[in-house]
Amino acid sequence: MHYDLKVKLNKLDSQQYRNLRVPEIDWALNEAQEVFIKMIAEPRSKNGYGFEVNQRSIDDIRTIVVNELTPLPAIIFNSSSYTVTLPQNYLFFVSGYACISRGNCQNVQARLFVRQHDDTHEESPFDSSDFDWLEVNVRFFEDGLRVFSDETFIVNSICEFNYIRKPAYMQNAQDYVGGTYKLPNGVVLTGSQNCELPDHTHREIVDLAALIITGQLQIPDYQIKQSKISLLNN
């Protein structure tokens, strides 16, 4: 990907711009990967993108989709809700099930439904969490998930949590001076870490990185690179 990026920036035999250092290339590739994942997984607007909108989108990020079956404990928040801490590598929610209990019915699986904070779902008999319908409302907040009960059942845990995780930071520190460098947050990198997304996405990520760098350096062919990305996503 380093080589591909240099080719796309026409820098292999060019003296027009200074050579980008390994940490700068790594930074651009990771920024491009982040844009790529957000564009596929959770676009803010309805633009034809989105996770599982088609098979290509599924395959593009399948390697960072986690099916977590280890129960995430539910801690009592108040009489009608619980809190659950999200995994440290959590990025975007896909789906999930809570294990709930009422009377002799223990650890029954109920589907999670994400609600907005301004919803009145718990005041509505049609939208509140319901043991009989096996539906449990959740809201996201700073510390993780808030899981709602209607006070007639107990939430034991989130027993299945499907999500898109943060990918490992791509880096090629072994080719930098001394074989190591430090990120702005203080993490020291050594060796190398390849992209965790499927191979067929790598060139698209490099295209995005080249576009980002081209814009930052004000290289004249910015529009050409932008047009290529538009073509690939149609």
C-alpha positions in Angstrom: 0.0 0.0 0.0 3.0 2.3 0.6 4.3 1.6 -2.9 0.8 2.0 -4.4 0.4 5.3 -2.7 3.7 6.7 -4.0 2.8 5.6 -7.5 -0.6 7.3 -7.3 1.1 10.5 -6.1 3.7 10.2 -8.9 6.5 10.5 -6.4 8.7 7.5 -7.3 10.9 9.5 -9.7 9.6 13.0 -9.0 11.5 15.8 -7.2 8.6 18.2 -7.4 7.5 17.5 -3.8 9.5 16.2 -0.9 9.2 12.5 -0.1 6.6 11.7 2.5 8.0 10.0 5.6 6.7 6.6 6.8 4.7 8.0 9.7 3.0 10.5 7.3 2.1 7.8 4.9 0.8 5.6 7.7 -1.3 8.5 9.0 -2.8 9.1 5.6 -3.6 5.4 5.0 -5.3 5.1 8.4 -7.3 8.3 7.9 -8.4 6.9 4.5 -9.3 3.6 6.0 -11.4 5.4 8.7 -13.3 7.3 5.9 -13.8 4.1 4.0 -15.3 2.2 6.9 -17.6 5.1 7.9 -18.7 5.5 4.3 -19.6 1.8 4.1 -20.8 1.1 7.7 -22.6 4.3 8.9 -23.0 7.0 6.3 -24.7 10.1 7.8 -26.9 10.6 4.8 -28.8 8.3 2.5 -26.3 8.1 -0.4 -26.5 4.5 -1.5 -23.9 3.4 0.9 -24.5 1.4 4.1 -23.5 -1.8 5.8 -25.3 -4.8 4.2 -26.9 -2.6 1.5 -25.5 -5.2 -0.9 -23.0 -8.1 -1.0 -20.1 -5.9 -2.0 -20.6 -3.7 1.1 -20.8 -6.8 3.3 -17.6 -8.2 1.9 -15.8 -4.8 2.1 -15.7 -4.8 5.9 -16.6 -8.4 6.9 -13.2 -8.9 8.5 -13.9 -6.4 11.3 -17.5 -7.5 12.0 -17.6 -9.2 15.4 -20.2 -11.7 16.6 -19.5 -11.4 20.4 -21.2 -14.3 22.3 -19.4 -13.7 25.6 -22.1 -12.2 27.9 -21.7 -8.5 28.7 -23.0 -8.1 32.3 -25.9 -5.8 33.0 -25.6 -3.6 36.0 -28.7 -2.1 37.7 -29.1 1.6 36.9 -32.5 2.2 38.4 -35.8 0.2 38.8 -36.4 0.1 35.1 -33.0 0.1 33.4 -29.5 -1.3 33.4 -26.1 -0.3 32.0 -23.8 -2.4 29.9 -20.1 -1.5 29.1 -19.2 -1.7 25.5 -16.1 -3.6 24.3 -13.0 -1.5 24.1 -12.7 -2.0 20.3 -16.3 -1.1 19.6 -17.0 1.2 16.6 -20.5 0.7 15.3 -23.5 -1.3 16.4 -25.0 -4.0 14.2 -27.5 -6.0 16.3 -27.8 -7.8 19.6 -29.8 -9.8 22.1 -30.4 -9.5 25.8 -30.8 -12.4 28.2 -33.9 -11.5 30.3 -35.7 -13.4 33.1 -39.2 -13.3 34.6 -40.5 -15.8 37.1 -39.7 -19.3 35.9 -38.6 -18.1 32.5 -34.8 -17.6 32.9 -32.3 -16.2 30.4 -34.7 -15.8 27.5 -33.2 -14.0 24.5 -34.9 -10.8 23.4 -33.9 -8.6 20.5 -32.3 -5.2 21.1 -34.0 -2.1 19.6 -32.0 1.1 19.5 -34.1 4.2 20.5 -33.3 7.9 20.4 -32.8 9.8 23.6 -35.8 12.1 22.9 -38.2 9.1 22.3 -40.9 8.4 24.9 -40.6 4.7 24.3 -40.9 3.7 27.9 -44.0 5.7 28.4 -45.8 4.2 25.5 -47.5 0.8 25.8 -46.8 0.2 22.1 -43.0 1.0 22.2 -41.8 0.0 25.6 -39.6 -3.0 26.3 -41.8 -6.1 26.5 -41.0 -9.6 27.8 -43.9 -11.3 25.9 -42.8 -9.7 22.6 -39.1 -10.4 23.4 -38.2 -6.8 22.6 -35.7 -4.7 24.7 -35.1 -1.0 24.1 -31.5 0.4 24.4 -29.9 3.8 24.2 -26.3 4.7 23.7 -24.6 7.0 26.1 -21.1 7.9 27.3 -20.4 4.8 29.3 -22.0 2.3 26.9 -25.6 1.0 26.7 -28.6 1.7 28.8 -30.9 -1.2 28.6 -34.6 -0.7 29.6 -37.0 -3.0 31.3 -40.7 -2.4 32.0 -40.0 -3.5 35.7 -41.7 -6.8 35.1 -38.5 -8.6 34.1 -34.8 -8.6 34.8 -32.1 -8.0 32.3 -29.2 -10.4 33.1 -26.8 -9.5 30.3 -26.3 -8.8 26.6 -25.8 -12.4 25.5 -25.1 -11.6 21.8 -23.6 -8.4 20.6 -22.8 -7.9 16.9 -20.7 -4.9 16.1 -18.1 -3.4 13.8 -14.8 -3.1 15.6 -12.0 -0.6 15.3 -9.3 -2.0 12.9 -5.7 -2.2 14.0 -3.5 0.8 13.2 -1.7 0.2 9.9 1.9 1.0 10.2 5.3 0.3 8.6 7.6 1.4 11.4 10.3 -1.1 10.4 11.1 0.9 7.4 11.5 4.2 9.3 14.7 5.5 10.8 15.7 3.2 13.7 12.8 0.9 12.9 10.4 2.7 15.3 8.4 5.8 15.8 5.9 7.3 18.2 2.3 8.3 17.6 1.0 11.7 18.8 -0.8 9.8 21.7 2.6 8.4 22.9 2.2 4.8 21.6 5.5 3.5 20.3 5.3 1.5 17.1 7.7 -1.2 15.9 7.6 -3.8 13.1 4.6 -3.5 10.8 0.9 -4.0 10.7 -1.0 -4.7 7.5 -4.5 -3.5 6.7 -7.1 -5.8 8.3 -9.7 -5.2 5.6 -10.0 -7.6 2.7 -7.3 -7.3 -0.1 -9.8 -6.1 -2.6 -10.4 -2.9 -0.6 -6.7 -1.9 -0.4 -6.5 0.0 -3.6 -9.6 1.9 -2.8 -8.2 2.9 0.5 -5.0 4.0 -1.2 -7.1 6.1 -3.7 -8.7 7.9 -0.7 -5.3 8.4 0.9 -3.9 9.8 -2.3 -6.9 12.2 -2.6 -6.4 13.4 1.0 -2.7 14.0 0.5 -3.3 15.6 -2.9 -5.7 18.1 -1.4 -3.3 18.9 1.5 -0.4 19.4 -0.8 -2.5 21.2 -3.4 -1.3 18.9 -6.2 -3.1 19.9 -9.5 -4.7 16.5 -10.3 -7.0 16.5 -7.3 -10.1 16.5 -9.5 -8.8 13.5 -11.4 -8.4 11.5 -8.2 -11.8 12.6 -7.0 -13.4 11.5 -10.2 -11.8 8.0 -9.9 -13.2 7.5 -6.4 -16.7 8.5 -7.6 -16.4 6.0 -10.5 -15.4 3.2 -8.2 -18.3 3.8 -5.9 -21.0 3.9 -8.6 
